[in-house]
Amino acid sequence: MMKFAKLSLLSLALATTPVIATMFVPVQAEAQAFSSLRQAIAEASSTEEQLAAFYRERDFQPIWTTAEAADRRNALFTALSRASDHGLPTQRYDADALRAAFEGATNPYMMGQVDVQASLLFLQYAQDIHSGFLEPGDIVGDIVHTLPRRDPLELFTEFVDANPYDYIGTLPPQHPEYTRLMRAKLHLENLIDQGGYGPTVQVGALRPGDTGPAVVQLRNRLMAMGFLDRSSTATFDARLQQAVTQFQIANGIQPDGVAGGATMTAINRSASDHLSEVILSMERQRWLNFDRGARHVFVNLPDFHTRVIDNGEVTFITRSVIGSRESDRRTPEFSDTMEHMVINPSWYVPRSIARGYIPSILAGGANHLQLMANGRPVSRANVDWSRVSAGNFPFDLRQPPGPRNALGLVKFMFPNQWNIYLHDSPDQHLMTHEVRAYSAGCVRLDDPFDFAYHLLAAQEEDPVDFFHRVLDSGRETQVNLVDPIPVHIVYWTSWVDTDGRLNFRNDLYGRNAQLQRAIQNLGVEIRGVNS
């Protein structure tokens, strides 16, 4: 009986004929070999339903272990060798084990098994680099993004028909923000290898005119962070003050040019700490690896700003108030579509908030709120208050339109299960605060009228006149958007702006801490921390 010659990755690469069948193998043996190969592929792929469907459509033909698949194999190994550049958990992708499996596949059955092994590894890598390696909602309940997971059957079908190097290159986010973060990651790693930002500043505050060793420490750290050109000054001079101001802007701190408590805390953060945040931000970018919309509304919670983005450019920006730190009032992260605005809105008080008004209503107060039953107003004079208590309070509460309405004079709606939307607010004084976390979850806007004009400009010849005619009527009016606008509410504490400057914001809700623990538990390499 003829024996199969030992097959290896090297012999596969050099082969010029199909791997299993050769002119020296009898037809029956060739059929048996192919049957054994197909059986192995069918068995090994059965654990992944859509992968099994892919192989079934191909009559269980291999895609990695033929001579023609050399480029496909090499493209996969090249991608896996660069996985750490993307901040991925490289221990998930055991390239050495796969390479050994290829080399050790000495018969058709083993070759079928390793073909599926390569497919499963490719699928893991492709999903991770495309839409994230975490399931963030399992870690932080307020992260409710729908991750853009690729359909495995579609992914494999596209892959085998494409140039493998080009196709793998399309899997990470193509957005410029991701590319800038990746450059920042590599820069920080090089900086850490050279000693990081240098010694921390050993005083609590510095201001213009100060001199001495602490000023030198401040100067050196600002130089290492890219906020100050080379300097030998030991005095807090005008150039150093300008660098401090630019640092404050990049860190969301009131830019007064004085290195006070908040500024000094931020200045003394380590390069490894910054690297950890950048790696997490790359993962967050993968959660939004889909078409965000040529025009979209972008709310970055820790930055306390709302922006309108048109074709990649910021065309409108306003300060925002977001949900407070209380666990039941934090603004969740999600994407939805804004469909309409309501001018002169009513406020239908959420039950969680309404409970706080009930004692006042029972005492005859809170007259700015209307009692509602089955969607209809109820006169307080017609209620037998002797039979009503806080425990059996039967009414919903509504605040009619007006200048003191809790929603202000306009709200912007993208209906969702969390009842989160953007709106005006009578408490505009809160917009002057540096940390603006005061709402019950919704996002309040500093310039709601200008925001409305900006959105209406796409469908009204004179958006300002249109808006004020409706507003001046005093009637609650829904204005539909002819072109609904995607809304993305995110929690980005680090990003690189278009000038190449790395920005950071405080971890207001503590979400970074939870996610970073998960990332480190998966073995993601963070230079200076676990490398």
VOVODREN-173051 format. One record per residue (C-alpha): x, y, z. Coordinates in Angstrom, 1 decimal, padded with zeros to 4 digits. Each point is the difference from the previous one (the first is absolute). Layout:
// residues N
+--------+--------+--------+
:      X :      Y :      Z :
+--------+--------+--------+
:      X :      Y :      Z :
...
+--------+--------+--------+
This chain:
// residues 531
+--------+--------+--------+
:      X :      Y :      Z :
+--------+--------+--------+
:  000.0 :  000.0 :  000.0 :
:  001.3 :  003.5 : -000.8 :
:  000.6 :  002.4 :  002.9 :
: -000.6 :  003.7 :  000.0 :
:  003.2 :  002.0 : -000.1 :
:  000.5 :  002.4 :  003.0 :
: -001.5 :  003.4 : -000.8 :
:  001.2 :  003.2 :  001.6 :
: -000.6 :  003.7 : -000.3 :
:  003.2 :  000.2 : -002.0 :
: -001.0 : -002.7 : -002.4 :
: -003.4 :  001.6 : -000.4 :
:  001.6 :  003.3 : -000.9 :
:  002.2 : -001.7 : -002.6 :
: -002.7 : -002.3 : -001.4 :
: -001.2 :  000.6 : -003.6 :
: -002.8 : -002.5 :  000.0 :
: -003.0 : -000.6 :  002.4 :
:  001.2 : -001.0 :  003.4 :
: -001.8 : -003.3 :  000.3 :
: -000.2 : -001.4 : -003.5 :
:  003.1 : -000.8 : -002.0 :
:  000.6 : -001.9 : -003.2 :
:  001.5 : -002.8 :  002.0 :
: -003.0 : -000.6 :  002.3 :
: -002.6 : -002.4 : -001.3 :
: -003.4 :  001.4 : -000.6 :
: -001.6 : -001.9 :  002.9 :
:  002.7 :  001.2 :  002.4 :
: -000.4 :  003.5 : -001.2 :
: -003.8 : -000.2 :  000.6 :
:  000.6 : -001.4 :  003.4 :
:  002.4 :  002.7 :  000.9 :
: -002.4 :  002.7 : -001.2 :
: -002.8 : -001.6 :  002.0 :
:  002.2 : -000.1 :  003.1 :
:  000.8 :  003.7 : -000.5 :
: -003.6 :  001.0 : -000.4 :
: -001.1 : -002.1 :  003.0 :
:  002.6 :  001.8 :  002.2 :
: -001.2 :  003.4 : -001.2 :
: -003.6 : -000.9 :  000.5 :
:  000.7 : -001.3 :  003.5 :
:  002.3 :  002.9 :  001.1 :
: -002.3 :  002.8 : -001.3 :
: -003.2 : -001.4 :  001.5 :
:  000.6 :  002.0 :  003.2 :
: -000.4 :  003.3 : -001.9 :
: -003.3 : -000.1 : -001.8 :
:  000.7 :  002.7 : -002.6 :
:  003.6 : -001.2 : -000.6 :
: -001.5 : -003.5 : -000.6 :
: -002.5 :  001.6 : -002.5 :
:  002.9 :  001.7 : -001.8 :
:  001.9 : -003.3 : -000.4 :
: -003.2 : -001.8 : -000.9 :
: -000.6 :  002.4 : -002.9 :
:  003.6 : -000.7 : -001.2 :
: -000.6 : -003.8 :  000.2 :
:  002.4 :  000.0 :  003.0 :
:  003.0 :  001.1 : -002.2 :
:  002.9 :  001.3 :  002.1 :
:  000.9 :  003.7 : -000.2 :
:  003.4 :  000.1 :  001.8 :
:  001.8 : -003.3 : -000.7 :
:  000.2 :  000.0 : -003.7 :
:  003.1 :  001.2 : -002.0 :
: -002.1 :  002.9 : -001.3 :
: -000.7 :  001.2 :  003.5 :
:  003.5 :  001.1 :  000.8 :
: -000.8 :  003.7 : -000.2 :
: -003.0 : -000.5 :  002.2 :
:  002.1 : -001.8 :  002.6 :
:  002.7 :  002.6 : -000.1 :
: -002.5 :  002.9 :  000.2 :
: -001.5 : -001.6 :  003.2 :
:  003.4 : -000.5 :  001.6 :
:  001.1 :  003.5 : -000.8 :
: -003.2 :  001.4 :  001.5 :
:  000.4 : -002.0 :  003.2 :
:  003.6 :  001.1 :  000.3 :
: -001.3 :  003.6 :  000.1 :
: -002.9 : -000.5 :  002.3 :
:  001.7 :  001.7 :  002.9 :
:  000.3 :  003.2 : -002.1 :
: -003.8 :  000.2 :  000.3 :
: -000.1 : -000.6 :  003.7 :
: -001.6 : -003.5 : -000.4 :
:  000.4 : -002.9 :  002.5 :
:  002.7 : -001.8 : -002.0 :
: -000.2 : -003.2 :  002.1 :
: -003.4 : -000.7 : -001.7 :
:  001.9 : -000.5 : -003.3 :
:  002.5 : -002.8 :  000.5 :
:  001.8 :  000.3 : -003.3 :
:  002.8 : -002.3 :  001.0 :
: -002.6 : -002.8 :  000.8 :
: -001.6 :  000.5 : -003.4 :
:  003.3 :  000.0 : -001.8 :
:  000.9 : -003.2 :  001.8 :
: -003.4 : -001.5 : -000.9 :
:  000.7 :  000.8 : -003.7 :
:  003.4 : -001.6 :  000.2 :
: -001.3 : -003.1 :  001.8 :
: -002.9 : -000.7 : -002.3 :
:  001.3 : -003.2 : -001.6 :
: -003.3 : -001.5 : -001.3 :
: -003.2 :  001.3 : -001.6 :
: -002.0 : -000.3 :  003.2 :
:  002.5 :  002.1 :  002.0 :
:  000.1 :  002.5 : -002.9 :
: -003.8 :  000.4 :  000.2 :
:  000.2 :  000.6 :  003.7 :
:  002.8 :  002.7 : -000.3 :
: -002.0 :  001.7 : -002.8 :
: -002.9 :  000.6 :  002.4 :
:  002.4 :  000.9 :  002.8 :
:  001.4 :  002.8 : -002.2 :
: -003.5 :  001.1 : -000.9 :
: -001.1 :  000.2 :  003.6 :
:  003.2 :  002.0 :  000.9 :
: -000.7 :  002.3 : -002.9 :
: -003.6 :  000.5 :  001.1 :
:  001.1 :  000.9 :  003.5 :
:  002.6 :  002.5 : -001.2 :
: -002.3 :  001.5 : -002.6 :
: -002.9 :  000.5 :  002.5 :
:  002.3 :  001.4 :  002.6 :
:  001.8 :  002.5 : -002.2 :
: -003.2 :  001.0 : -001.8 :
: -002.5 :  000.6 :  002.9 :
:  001.9 : -000.6 :  003.2 :
:  001.2 : -002.9 :  002.2 :
: -002.1 :  001.0 :  003.0 :
: -003.7 : -000.3 :  000.5 :
: -000.2 :  003.3 :  001.8 :
: -003.6 : -000.3 :  001.1 :
:  000.9 : -003.1 :  002.1 :
:  002.6 :  002.1 :  001.8 :
: -001.8 :  003.4 :  000.4 :
: -003.8 : -000.1 : -000.2 :
: -000.3 :  003.6 : -001.3 :
:  002.0 : -000.9 : -003.2 :
: -002.8 : -001.0 : -002.3 :
:  001.6 :  000.3 : -003.4 :
: -001.1 : -002.6 : -002.5 :
:  003.4 : -001.2 : -001.2 :
:  000.4 : -000.3 : -003.8 :
:  000.9 : -003.7 :  000.0 :
:  000.7 : -001.4 : -003.5 :
: -002.1 : -002.9 : -001.2 :
:  002.5 : -002.9 : -000.1 :
: -001.4 : -001.5 : -003.2 :
:  000.1 :  003.4 : -001.8 :
:  003.5 :  000.7 :  001.4 :
:  001.5 : -003.3 : -001.3 :
: -001.8 :  000.3 : -003.3 :
:  001.5 :  003.4 : -000.6 :
:  003.4 : -001.0 :  001.3 :
:  000.6 : -003.0 : -002.3 :
: -001.0 :  002.1 : -003.0 :
:  002.3 :  002.9 :  000.8 :
:  003.7 :  000.8 :  000.2 :
:  000.6 : -001.3 :  003.5 :
:  002.5 :  002.8 :  001.0 :
: -002.4 :  002.7 : -001.2 :
: -003.0 : -001.5 :  001.6 :
:  001.6 : -000.4 :  003.4 :
:  001.1 :  003.6 : -000.3 :
: -003.7 :  001.1 : -000.2 :
: -001.0 : -001.7 :  003.2 :
:  001.2 :  002.6 :  002.6 :
: -001.9 :  003.3 :  000.2 :
:  000.9 :  002.2 : -003.0 :
: -000.9 :  003.2 :  001.8 :
:  002.9 :  002.5 :  000.3 :
: -000.5 :  000.1 :  003.8 :
:  001.0 : -003.7 :  000.3 :
:  003.1 :  000.6 : -002.1 :
:  001.0 :  002.9 :  002.1 :
: -000.5 : -002.0 :  003.2 :
:  002.1 : -002.8 : -001.4 :
:  002.9 :  002.4 : -000.7 :
: -000.4 :  001.4 :  003.5 :
:  000.2 : -003.5 :  001.5 :
:  003.2 : -000.8 : -001.9 :
:  001.5 :  003.4 :  001.0 :
: -000.8 : -000.5 :  003.7 :
:  001.5 : -003.5 : -000.1 :
:  003.2 :  001.4 : -001.4 :
: -000.1 :  002.8 :  002.6 :
: -000.5 : -002.5 :  002.9 :
:  003.0 : -002.0 : -001.3 :
:  002.1 :  003.2 :  000.3 :
: -001.2 :  000.7 :  003.6 :
: -003.4 :  001.6 : -000.5 :
: -000.7 :  003.7 :  000.9 :
:  002.7 :  000.2 :  002.6 :
: -000.2 :  000.9 :  003.7 :
: -003.4 :  001.2 :  001.3 :
: -000.4 :  003.6 :  001.2 :
:  000.6 :  000.0 :  003.8 :
: -002.1 :  003.0 :  001.0 :
: -003.8 :  000.5 :  000.1 :
: -000.2 :  003.1 : -002.1 :
:  002.1 :  002.3 : -002.2 :
: -000.8 :  003.4 : -001.6 :
:  001.6 :  002.5 : -002.3 :
:  003.2 :  001.5 :  001.6 :
:  000.9 : -003.1 :  002.0 :
:  003.5 : -001.4 : -000.3 :
:  001.9 : -003.0 :  001.2 :
:  000.3 : -003.8 : -000.4 :
: -003.8 : -000.5 : -000.1 :
: -000.3 :  002.3 : -002.9 :
:  002.7 : -002.0 : -001.8 :
: -002.0 : -003.2 :  000.7 :
: -003.2 :  001.6 : -001.4 :
:  001.9 :  001.3 : -003.0 :
:  001.5 : -003.4 : -000.8 :
: -003.3 : -001.8 :  000.3 :
: -001.7 :  002.5 : -002.3 :
:  002.9 : -000.5 : -002.5 :
: -000.4 : -003.8 :  000.1 :
: -003.7 :  000.3 : -000.5 :
:  000.5 :  002.2 : -003.1 :
: -001.4 :  003.3 :  001.4 :
:  003.3 :  001.8 :  000.2 :
:  002.9 :  000.3 : -002.4 :
:  003.5 : -000.6 :  001.4 :
:  000.7 :  002.5 :  002.8 :
:  002.6 :  000.5 :  002.7 :
: -002.0 :  002.4 :  002.1 :
: -000.3 : -000.5 :  003.8 :
: -002.6 :  002.8 :  000.2 :
: -003.8 : -000.2 : -000.5 :
:  000.2 :  002.4 : -003.0 :
: -002.5 :  000.9 : -002.7 :
:  001.0 : -003.0 : -002.2 :
: -000.6 : -002.4 :  002.9 :
: -003.3 :  001.7 :  000.9 :
: -001.1 : -000.4 : -003.6 :
:  000.9 : -003.7 :  000.1 :
: -001.9 : -000.5 :  003.3 :
: -003.0 :  001.7 : -001.7 :
:  000.1 : -002.3 : -003.0 :
:  000.4 : -003.0 :  002.4 :
: -003.1 :  001.1 :  001.9 :
: -002.0 :  000.3 : -003.2 :
:  001.0 : -003.5 : -001.0 :
: -001.0 : -001.3 :  003.4 :
: -003.3 :  001.7 :  000.4 :
:  001.2 :  002.3 :  002.7 :
: -000.8 :  003.7 :  000.3 :
:  002.8 :  001.6 : -002.0 :
:  001.4 :  002.6 :  002.4 :
:  003.7 : -000.7 : -000.5 :
:  000.5 : -000.8 :  003.7 :
:  001.1 : -003.5 :  000.9 :
: -002.3 : -000.5 :  002.9 :
: -001.4 : -003.2 :  001.6 :
: -002.0 : -001.4 : -002.9 :
:  002.7 :  000.9 : -002.5 :
:  002.8 : -001.4 :  002.1 :
: -001.9 : -003.3 :  000.5 :
: -000.3 : -000.3 : -003.8 :
:  003.6 :  001.0 : -000.6 :
:  001.2 : -002.7 :  002.3 :
: -001.8 : -002.9 : -001.7 :
:  002.4 : -002.5 : -001.4 :
:  000.6 : -000.9 : -003.6 :
: -001.2 : -003.5 :  000.8 :
: -003.2 :  001.3 :  001.4 :
: -000.5 :  002.0 : -003.2 :
:  000.8 : -003.1 : -002.1 :
: -002.6 : -002.0 :  001.8 :
: -002.6 :  002.6 : -000.8 :
:  001.0 :  000.1 : -003.7 :
: -000.2 : -003.8 : -000.3 :
: -003.5 :  000.2 :  001.6 :
: -001.0 :  002.8 : -002.5 :
:  001.1 : -002.2 : -002.9 :
: -002.4 : -002.7 :  001.3 :
: -002.8 :  002.6 :  000.3 :
:  000.7 :  001.1 : -003.6 :
: -000.7 : -003.6 : -001.1 :
: -003.4 :  000.0 :  001.7 :
: -000.9 :  002.8 : -002.5 :
:  001.6 : -001.6 : -003.0 :
: -003.0 :  000.7 : -002.3 :
: -001.3 :  002.9 : -002.1 :
: -000.7 :  002.6 :  002.6 :
: -001.8 :  002.2 : -002.6 :
:  001.2 :  002.7 : -002.3 :
: -001.8 :  002.4 :  002.5 :
: -000.3 : -001.2 :  003.6 :
: -000.3 :  001.3 :  003.5 :
:  002.9 : -001.0 :  002.3 :
: -000.2 :  000.3 :  003.7 :
:  003.2 : -000.8 :  001.9 :
: -001.1 : -000.2 :  003.7 :
:  003.3 :  000.6 :  001.8 :
:  000.7 :  002.9 : -002.3 :
: -003.4 :  001.7 :  000.9 :
: -000.5 :  001.1 : -003.6 :
: -002.4 : -000.8 : -002.8 :
:  001.1 :  000.3 : -003.6 :
: -001.5 : -000.2 : -003.5 :
:  002.3 : -001.7 : -002.4 :
: -000.4 :  000.5 : -003.8 :
:  002.2 : -002.2 : -002.2 :
:  002.7 : -000.2 :  002.7 :
:  000.0 :  003.7 :  000.9 :
: -001.5 :  001.5 :  003.2 :
: -002.6 :  002.5 : -001.2 :
: -001.6 :  000.7 :  003.4 :
:  001.1 : -000.4 :  003.6 :
: -001.7 :  000.9 :  003.3 :
:  000.7 : -000.7 :  003.7 :
: -002.2 : -002.7 :  001.6 :
: -001.2 : -001.1 :  003.4 :
: -000.1 : -003.8 :  000.3 :
: -001.3 : -002.5 :  002.6 :
:  001.3 :  000.3 :  003.5 :
:  002.3 : -002.5 :  001.6 :
: -002.8 : -001.8 :  001.9 :
: -000.3 : -003.5 : -001.4 :
: -003.6 :  000.3 : -001.1 :
:  000.6 :  003.4 : -001.7 :
:  003.1 : -000.6 : -002.1 :
: -000.5 :  000.5 : -003.7 :
:  000.4 : -003.2 : -001.9 :
:  002.1 : -000.5 : -003.2 :
: -001.9 : -000.9 : -003.1 :
: -000.9 :  001.0 : -003.6 :
: -003.4 :  000.8 : -001.3 :
: -001.7 :  002.3 : -002.6 :
: -001.4 :  003.4 :  000.7 :
: -003.4 :  000.2 : -001.7 :
: -001.6 :  003.2 :  001.2 :
:  000.2 :  003.0 :  002.3 :
: -002.8 :  001.2 :  002.3 :
: -000.3 :  003.8 :  000.4 :
: -001.8 :  001.1 :  003.2 :
:  000.2 : -003.5 :  001.5 :
: -001.9 : -001.3 :  002.9 :
:  002.1 : -001.9 :  002.6 :
: -001.5 : -003.3 :  001.0 :
:  001.7 : -000.6 :  003.3 :
:  001.7 : -003.4 :  000.2 :
: -001.3 : -002.2 :  002.9 :
:  003.4 :  000.0 :  001.6 :
: -000.1 :  003.8 :  000.3 :
: -003.8 :  000.3 :  000.6 :
:  000.4 : -001.8 :  003.3 :
:  001.9 :  003.0 :  001.3 :
: -002.9 :  002.4 : -000.8 :
: -002.8 : -002.0 :  001.6 :
:  000.4 :  001.2 :  003.6 :
: -000.1 :  003.6 : -001.3 :
: -003.2 : -000.7 : -002.1 :
: -001.7 : -001.7 :  003.0 :
:  000.8 :  003.2 :  002.0 :
: -001.6 :  002.2 : -002.7 :
:  003.2 :  001.0 : -001.8 :
:  001.9 : -000.7 : -003.2 :
: -002.8 :  001.8 : -001.9 :
:  002.2 :  000.3 : -003.1 :
: -000.7 : -003.7 : -000.6 :
: -003.2 : -001.3 : -001.5 :
: -001.7 : -003.2 :  001.2 :
: -000.6 : -002.5 : -002.8 :
: -002.0 : -003.2 : -000.2 :
: -000.3 : -002.1 : -003.1 :
:  001.6 :  002.8 : -002.0 :
: -002.5 :  002.6 :  001.1 :
:  000.4 :  002.9 :  002.5 :
: -001.7 : -000.3 :  003.4 :
: -001.1 :  003.0 :  002.0 :
:  001.4 :  000.0 :  003.5 :
: -003.3 :  001.4 :  001.2 :
: -001.8 : -003.2 : -001.1 :
:  002.4 : -002.3 :  001.9 :
: -001.0 : -001.5 :  003.4 :
:  003.3 :  000.6 :  001.7 :
: -001.0 : -001.9 :  003.1 :
:  000.3 : -003.2 : -001.9 :
:  003.4 :  000.8 : -001.7 :
:  003.4 : -000.7 :  001.6 :
:  003.6 : -000.3 : -001.2 :
: -000.5 : -003.8 :  000.0 :
: -003.0 :  000.0 : -002.3 :
:  000.5 :  003.2 : -002.1 :
: -001.9 : -000.7 : -003.1 :
:  001.0 :  002.8 : -002.4 :
:  002.7 :  000.7 : -002.5 :
:  001.5 :  003.5 :  000.0 :
:  000.4 :  002.4 : -002.8 :
:  001.5 :  003.5 : -000.2 :
: -001.6 :  002.0 : -002.8 :
:  002.1 :  002.0 : -002.5 :
:  001.4 :  003.2 :  001.3 :
:  003.3 :  001.8 :  000.7 :
:  000.5 : -001.9 :  003.3 :
: -000.7 : -003.4 : -001.5 :
:  002.7 : -002.4 :  001.1 :
:  000.7 : -000.7 : -003.7 :
:  000.2 :  003.6 : -000.9 :
: -001.5 :  001.1 : -003.3 :
:  001.1 : -002.8 : -002.3 :
:  000.9 : -003.6 :  000.1 :
:  001.6 : -002.3 : -002.6 :
: -001.3 : -003.5 : -000.2 :
:  001.5 : -003.3 : -001.0 :
: -002.5 : -002.4 :  001.7 :
:  001.7 : -002.7 :  002.0 :
: -000.7 : -002.3 :  003.0 :
:  002.1 :  002.1 :  002.4 :
: -002.1 :  003.2 : -000.7 :
:  003.2 :  001.9 : -000.7 :
: -000.1 :  003.1 : -002.3 :
:  001.6 :  003.4 : -000.5 :
: -001.7 :  003.1 :  001.3 :
:  000.0 :  003.6 :  001.1 :
:  000.2 :  000.8 :  003.7 :
: -001.1 :  003.0 :  002.2 :
:  003.1 : -000.6 :  002.2 :
:  002.5 :  001.4 : -002.5 :
:  002.3 :  001.2 :  002.8 :
:  001.1 : -003.6 :  000.3 :
:  001.7 :  000.3 : -003.4 :
:  002.7 :  002.2 :  001.5 :
:  001.3 : -002.9 :  002.2 :
:  003.0 : -001.9 : -001.0 :
: -001.5 : -003.4 :  000.9 :
: -003.6 :  000.0 : -001.2 :
: -001.6 : -003.2 :  001.3 :
: -003.4 :  001.1 :  001.5 :
: -002.8 : -001.5 : -002.0 :
: -002.2 : -003.1 :  000.5 :
:  001.6 : -001.6 : -003.1 :
: -001.0 :  002.2 : -002.9 :
:  002.4 :  002.4 : -001.7 :
: -000.7 :  003.7 :  000.5 :
:  001.4 :  002.5 : -002.6 :
:  001.5 :  003.4 :  000.6 :
: -001.1 :  001.3 : -003.5 :
: -003.2 : -002.0 : -000.7 :
: -001.5 :  002.7 : -002.3 :
:  003.2 :  000.2 : -002.2 :
:  000.0 : -003.8 :  000.0 :
: -003.6 :  000.0 : -001.3 :
:  000.8 :  002.6 : -002.7 :
:  003.0 : -002.1 : -001.1 :
: -002.1 : -003.1 : -000.4 :
: -002.9 :  001.8 : -001.6 :
:  002.2 :  001.7 : -002.6 :
:  000.0 : -003.2 : -002.0 :
: -003.8 :  000.3 : -000.5 :
: -001.1 :  003.6 :  000.6 :
:  000.9 :  003.0 : -002.1 :
:  000.0 :  002.2 :  003.1 :
:  000.6 : -002.3 :  002.9 :
:  000.1 :  002.8 :  002.6 :
: -003.3 :  001.5 : -001.1 :
: -001.7 : -003.4 : -000.2 :
:  001.2 : -001.0 :  003.5 :
: -001.1 :  003.2 :  001.6 :
: -003.4 :  000.0 : -001.7 :
: -000.7 : -003.4 :  001.6 :
:  001.5 :  001.0 :  003.3 :
: -002.0 :  003.2 :  000.2 :
: -003.2 : -001.9 : -000.5 :
:  000.4 : -001.5 :  003.5 :
: -001.4 : -003.3 : -001.2 :
:  001.8 : -003.3 :  000.4 :
:  001.0 : -000.8 : -003.6 :
:  001.9 : -003.0 : -001.4 :
:  002.2 :  000.9 : -003.0 :
:  001.2 : -003.1 : -001.9 :
:  003.5 : -000.1 : -001.5 :
: -000.3 : -000.6 : -003.7 :
:  003.3 : -001.9 :  000.2 :
:  000.3 : -001.7 :  003.4 :
:  003.5 :  000.4 :  001.5 :
:  002.0 : -002.8 :  001.8 :
:  001.0 :  000.8 :  003.6 :
:  003.0 : -001.5 :  001.7 :
:  000.4 :  000.3 :  003.7 :
:  003.5 : -001.1 :  001.0 :
:  002.3 :  000.0 :  003.0 :
:  003.4 :  000.9 : -001.5 :
:  002.6 :  001.1 :  002.6 :
:  002.8 :  000.1 : -002.5 :
:  000.3 :  000.9 : -003.7 :
:  002.4 :  001.6 : -002.4 :
: -001.3 :  003.2 : -001.6 :
:  000.6 :  001.0 : -003.6 :
:  003.1 :  002.0 :  001.1 :
:  001.5 : -003.3 :  001.3 :
: -000.3 :  001.0 :  003.6 :
: -001.0 : -002.7 :  002.5 :
: -003.0 :  001.0 :  002.2 :
: -001.1 : -001.4 :  003.3 :
: -003.1 :  000.4 :  002.2 :
: -000.8 : -001.3 :  003.5 :
: -001.6 : -003.4 :  000.5 :
: -003.2 :  001.6 :  001.4 :
: -002.0 : -003.2 :  000.4 :
:  002.9 : -002.4 :  000.7 :
: -000.7 : -001.9 : -003.2 :
:  003.7 :  000.0 : -001.1 :
:  001.1 : -001.7 :  003.2 :
: -002.4 : -002.9 : -000.5 :
:  000.9 : -000.4 : -003.7 :
:  003.7 :  000.3 :  000.6 :
: -000.1 : -002.8 :  002.5 :
: -001.8 : -002.2 : -002.6 :
:  002.6 :  000.9 : -002.6 :
:  002.9 : -000.9 :  002.3 :
: -001.7 : -003.2 :  001.0 :
:  000.0 : -001.0 : -003.6 :
:  003.7 :  000.6 : -000.2 :
:  000.2 :  003.1 : -002.1 :
:  003.5 :  001.3 :  000.1 :
:  000.3 :  003.5 :  001.5 :
:  003.6 :  001.1 : -000.1 :
:  001.3 :  000.9 :  003.4 :
: -002.9 : -001.8 :  001.8 :
:  000.0 : -003.7 : -001.0 :
:  002.7 : -000.2 : -002.6 :
+--------+--------+--------+
